[in-house]
Amino acid sequence: MTSSSESTSPLWKRLLWMVAIWGMSVTVLGAVAWVIRTWLTE
């Protein structure tokens, strides 16, 4: 049988995933905003 620690990931791993997803979303939003801004100013 699997122990309960395997089914629930540790706190640092969950925080790392949250920070990674937040960073990727900020990067993608910044890239989209930059593309739209350069497209509209030309």
N, CA, C and O atoms as a printed pandas DataFrame, in Angstrom:
     atom_number atom_name residue_name chain_id  residue_number  x_coord  y_coord  z_coord
0              1         N          MET        A               1    0.840   -1.206    0.000
1              2        CA          MET        A               1    0.000    0.000    0.000
2              3         C          MET        A               1    0.869    1.247    0.000
3              4         O          MET        A               1    2.004    1.226    0.476
4              5         N          THR        A               2    0.336    2.311   -0.527
5              6        CA          THR        A               2    1.092    3.562   -0.556
6              7         C          THR        A               2    0.832    4.349    0.714
7              8         O          THR        A               2   -0.270    4.334    1.264
8              9         N          SER        A               3    1.849    5.022    1.159
9             10        CA          SER        A               3    1.685    5.831    2.360
10            11         C          SER        A               3    1.034    7.166    2.020
11            12         O          SER        A               3    0.970    7.554    0.854
12            13         N          SER        A               4    0.559    7.860    3.032
13            14        CA          SER        A               4   -0.138    9.129    2.791
14            15         C          SER        A               4    0.825   10.225    2.343
15            16         O          SER        A               4    0.400   11.198    1.719
16            17         N          SER        A               5    2.111   10.087    2.649
17            18        CA          SER        A               5    3.068   11.115    2.236
18            19         C          SER        A               5    3.317   11.091    0.733
19            20         O          SER        A               5    3.712   12.104    0.155
20            21         N          GLU        A               6    3.090    9.940    0.091
21            22        CA          GLU        A               6    3.273    9.864   -1.353
22            23         C          GLU        A               6    2.099   10.488   -2.098
23            24         O          GLU        A               6    2.284   11.053   -3.176
24            25         N          SER        A               7    0.906   10.394   -1.543
25            26        CA          SER        A               7   -0.262   10.938   -2.232
26            27         C          SER        A               7   -0.317   12.459   -2.106
27            28         O          SER        A               7   -0.832   13.133   -2.998
28            29         N          THR        A               8    0.209   13.007   -1.006
29            30        CA          THR        A               8    0.230   14.454   -0.817
30            31         C          THR        A               8    1.656   14.948   -0.975
31            32         O          THR        A               8    2.556   14.531   -0.244
32            33         N          SER        A               9    1.854   15.844   -1.939
33            34        CA          SER        A               9    3.201   16.350   -2.165
34            35         C          SER        A               9    3.577   17.330   -1.052
35            36         O          SER        A               9    2.696   17.939   -0.444
36            37         N          PRO        A              10    4.861   17.485   -0.781
37            38        CA          PRO        A              10    5.280   18.404    0.282
38            39         C          PRO        A              10    4.975   19.850   -0.075
39            40         O          PRO        A              10    4.735   20.197   -1.231
40            41         N          LEU        A              11    4.994   20.675    0.957
41            42        CA          LEU        A              11    4.614   22.079    0.782
42            43         C          LEU        A              11    5.564   22.798   -0.163
43            44         O          LEU        A              11    5.113   23.593   -0.989
44            45         N          TRP        A              12    6.860   22.544   -0.068
45            46        CA          TRP        A              12    7.812   23.265   -0.926
46            47         C          TRP        A              12    7.594   22.919   -2.396
47            48         O          TRP        A              12    7.780   23.767   -3.269
48            49         N          LYS        A              13    7.203   21.686   -2.668
49            50        CA          LYS        A              13    6.976   21.299   -4.068
50            51         C          LYS        A              13    5.724   21.971   -4.616
51            52         O          LYS        A              13    5.700   22.399   -5.770
52            53         N          ARG        A              14    4.682   22.066   -3.790
53            54        CA          ARG        A              14    3.468   22.755   -4.233
54            55         C          ARG        A              14    3.732   24.240   -4.441
55            56         O          ARG        A              14    3.234   24.829   -5.401
56            57         N          LEU        A              15    4.504   24.847   -3.560
57            58        CA          LEU        A              15    4.837   26.266   -3.721
58            59         C          LEU        A              15    5.700   26.482   -4.959
59            60         O          LEU        A              15    5.536   27.476   -5.667
60            61         N          LEU        A              16    6.620   25.550   -5.221
61            62        CA          LEU        A              16    7.467   25.664   -6.405
62            63         C          LEU        A              16    6.631   25.590   -7.681
63            64         O          LEU        A              16    6.867   26.349   -8.621
64            65         N          TRP        A              17    5.669   24.693   -7.720
65            66        CA          TRP        A              17    4.783   24.609   -8.885
66            67         C          TRP        A              17    3.972   25.885   -9.044
67            68         O          TRP        A              17    3.788   26.365  -10.162
68            69         N          MET        A              18    3.478   26.448   -7.923
69            70        CA          MET        A              18    2.688   27.668   -8.002
70            71         C          MET        A              18    3.527   28.828   -8.527
71            72         O          MET        A              18    3.061   29.608   -9.358
72            73         N          VAL        A              19    4.758   28.944   -8.046
73            74        CA          VAL        A              19    5.648   30.010   -8.514
74            75         C          VAL        A              19    6.007   29.810   -9.985
75            76         O          VAL        A              19    6.067   30.776  -10.745
76            77         N          ALA        A              20    6.244   28.576  -10.386
77            78        CA          ALA        A              20    6.592   28.303  -11.786
78            79         C          ALA        A              20    5.430   28.638  -12.721
79            80         O          ALA        A              20    5.636   29.243  -13.773
80            81         N          ILE        A              21    4.214   28.248  -12.344
81            82        CA          ILE        A              21    3.048   28.548  -13.176
82            83         C          ILE        A              21    2.803   30.046  -13.222
83            84         O          ILE        A              21    2.469   30.584  -14.277
84            85         N          TRP        A              22    2.965   30.726  -12.095
85            86        CA          TRP        A              22    2.787   32.180  -12.068
86            87         C          TRP        A              22    3.817   32.857  -12.960
87            88         O          TRP        A              22    3.480   33.767  -13.717
88            89         N          GLY        A              23    5.077   32.419  -12.876
89            90        CA          GLY        A              23    6.128   33.017  -13.696
90            91         C          GLY        A              23    5.900   32.805  -15.181
91            92         O          GLY        A              23    6.124   33.711  -15.983
92            93         N          MET        A              24    5.454   31.608  -15.551
93            94        CA          MET        A              24    5.182   31.346  -16.967
94            95         C          MET        A              24    4.004   32.184  -17.461
95            96         O          MET        A              24    4.026   32.683  -18.586
96            97         N          SER        A              25    2.986   32.337  -16.633
97            98        CA          SER        A              25    1.835   33.132  -17.065
98            99         C          SER        A              25    2.204   34.599  -17.211
99           100         O          SER        A              25    1.744   35.261  -18.142
100          101         N          VAL        A              26    3.023   35.116  -16.310
101          102        CA          VAL        A              26    3.470   36.505  -16.427
102          103         C          VAL        A              26    4.315   36.688  -17.685
103          104         O          VAL        A              26    4.186   37.700  -18.374
104          105         N          THR        A              27    5.173   35.725  -17.989
105          106        CA          THR        A              27    6.009   35.809  -19.185
106          107         C          THR        A              27    5.162   35.780  -20.457
107          108         O          THR        A              27    5.392   36.563  -21.378
108          109         N          VAL        A              28    4.197   34.890  -20.502
109          110        CA          VAL        A              28    3.341   34.792  -21.687
110          111         C          VAL        A              28    2.510   36.060  -21.849
111          112         O          VAL        A              28    2.381   36.576  -22.959
112          113         N          LEU        A              29    1.950   36.562  -20.764
113          114        CA          LEU        A              29    1.164   37.791  -20.849
114          115         C          LEU        A              29    2.025   38.968  -21.284
115          116         O          LEU        A              29    1.575   39.807  -22.064
116          117         N          GLY        A              30    3.257   39.040  -20.790
117          118        CA          GLY        A              30    4.161   40.101  -21.214
118          119         C          GLY        A              30    4.513   40.006  -22.684
119          120         O          GLY        A              30    4.583   41.022  -23.376
120          121         N          ALA        A              31    4.734   38.792  -23.168
121          122        CA          ALA        A              31    5.053   38.610  -24.586
122          123         C          ALA        A              31    3.867   38.991  -25.466
123          124         O          ALA        A              31    4.047   39.633  -26.501
124          125         N          VAL        A              32    2.669   38.604  -25.071
125          126        CA          VAL        A              32    1.475   38.948  -25.848
126          127         C          VAL        A              32    1.266   40.457  -25.839
127          128         O          VAL        A              32    0.940   41.042  -26.872
128          129         N          ALA        A              33    1.449   41.090  -24.690
129          130        CA          ALA        A              33    1.291   42.542  -24.615
130          131         C          ALA        A              33    2.329   43.247  -25.481
131          132         O          ALA        A              33    2.022   44.250  -26.126
132          133         N          TRP        A              34    3.575   42.721  -25.501
133          134        CA          TRP        A              34    4.625   43.330  -26.320
134          135         C          TRP        A              34    4.299   43.196  -27.808
135          136         O          TRP        A              34    4.499   44.140  -28.572
136          137         N          VAL        A              35    3.798   42.027  -28.222
137          138        CA          VAL        A              35    3.442   41.813  -29.628
138          139         C          VAL        A              35    2.300   42.747  -30.032
139          140         O          VAL        A              35    2.351   43.361  -31.097
140          141         N          ILE        A              36    1.288   42.855  -29.201
141          142        CA          ILE        A              36    0.159   43.736  -29.524
142          143         C          ILE        A              36    0.617   45.190  -29.577
143          144         O          ILE        A              36    0.200   45.944  -30.456
144          145         N          ARG        A              37    1.472   45.581  -28.638
145          146        CA          ARG        A              37    1.938   46.966  -28.613
146          147         C          ARG        A              37    2.779   47.286  -29.844
147          148         O          ARG        A              37    2.616   48.353  -30.435
148          149         N          THR        A              38    3.669   46.388  -30.239
149          150        CA          THR        A              38    4.494   46.652  -31.426
150          151         C          THR        A              38    3.652   46.602  -32.697
151          152         O          THR        A              38    3.935   47.323  -33.654
152          153         N          TRP        A              39    2.623   45.761  -32.715
153          154        CA          TRP        A              39    1.755   45.665  -33.887
154          155         C          TRP        A              39    0.917   46.930  -34.046
155          156         O          TRP        A              39    0.688   47.380  -35.169
156          157         N          LEU        A              40    0.457   47.508  -32.937
157          158        CA          LEU        A              40   -0.394   48.694  -33.016
158          159         C          LEU        A              40    0.405   49.968  -33.265
159          160         O          LEU        A              40   -0.133   50.915  -33.839
160          161         N          THR        A              41    1.654   50.023  -32.857
161          162        CA          THR        A              41    2.428   51.249  -33.014
162          163         C          THR        A              41    3.061   51.362  -34.394
163          164         O          THR        A              41    3.528   52.441  -34.759
164          165         N          GLU        A              42    3.093   50.300  -35.161
165          166        CA          GLU        A              42    3.696   50.384  -36.503
166          167         C          GLU        A              42    2.735   50.973  -37.509
167          168         O          GLU        A              42    3.080   51.114  -38.682
